[in-house]
Amino acid sequence: MKAQLVSAGLAVAFLLTGCQSAGVTVPPGGQDLKPCAFARVIAVEDLEKIGKPGCDMAGTTIRFPDGTNGMVGSIGANKSWSYSASPGDAEIPTHFTMVNWGVPGVAVAEHNRGGWMNTIWANSTEASDLLFEALRKDGVQVDEPH
């Protein structure tokens, strides 16, 4: 559906916010990570293939299947953005939340503002579990991670 909205040429409204990781503790060791030296643009589907990166992914661009891009923030930062068709549209906008958890890697969730999670992508199970916890604290309805 997102691809249809973008390819149809409808106006897309973006909202970008940044805050800490919803009261979830970031695992130790992130302060010792060096910046990642691999590709600066990564398809979201490839996060799992990369696994725990062993480096800080801050500044890496994550590309979504519909062509939307999001940049990984600093360790512990929660970056969220939304988009929908033109501002008067009655559809619930798609919302993305991305957190750089440091050692476990990055996790990204796609959910709607109605409070239901659709998809999660992550470098590791630990990163996705941390994001599930943060989303629950924000009131997003998520399935159990396992």
NORHU-V588209 format. One record per residue. N is the residue number from 0. RES is the residue in one small letter. BURIAL is 1 if it has 24 or more other ideal C-beta (glycine too) atoms within 12 Angstrom, else 0. Layout:
N/RES/BURIAL
N/RES/BURIAL
//
This chain:
0/m/0
1/k/1
2/a/0
3/q/0
4/l/0
5/v/0
6/s/0
7/a/0
8/g/0
9/l/0
10/a/0
11/v/1
12/a/0
13/f/0
14/l/0
15/l/0
16/t/0
17/g/0
18/c/0
19/q/0
20/s/1
21/a/1
22/g/0
23/v/1
24/t/0
25/v/1
26/p/1
27/p/0
28/g/0
29/g/1
30/q/0
31/d/0
32/l/1
33/k/0
34/p/0
35/c/1
36/a/0
37/f/0
38/a/0
39/r/0
40/v/0
41/i/1
42/a/0
43/v/1
44/e/0
45/d/1
46/l/1
47/e/0
48/k/0
49/i/1
50/g/0
51/k/1
52/p/1
53/g/0
54/c/1
55/d/1
56/m/1
57/a/1
58/g/1
59/t/1
60/t/1
61/i/1
62/r/0
63/f/1
64/p/0
65/d/0
66/g/0
67/t/1
68/n/1
69/g/1
70/m/1
71/v/1
72/g/1
73/s/1
74/i/1
75/g/1
76/a/1
77/n/1
78/k/1
79/s/1
80/w/1
81/s/1
82/y/1
83/s/1
84/a/0
85/s/0
86/p/0
87/g/0
88/d/0
89/a/0
90/e/0
91/i/0
92/p/1
93/t/1
94/h/1
95/f/1
96/t/1
97/m/1
98/v/1
99/n/1
100/w/1
101/g/1
102/v/1
103/p/1
104/g/1
105/v/1
106/a/1
107/v/1
108/a/1
109/e/1
110/h/1
111/n/1
112/r/1
113/g/0
114/g/0
115/w/0
116/m/1
117/n/1
118/t/1
119/i/1
120/w/1
121/a/1
122/n/1
123/s/1
124/t/0
125/e/1
126/a/1
127/s/1
128/d/1
129/l/1
130/l/1
131/f/1
132/e/1
133/a/1
134/l/1
135/r/1
136/k/0
137/d/1
138/g/0
139/v/1
140/q/0
141/v/1
142/d/0
143/e/0
144/p/0
145/h/0
//
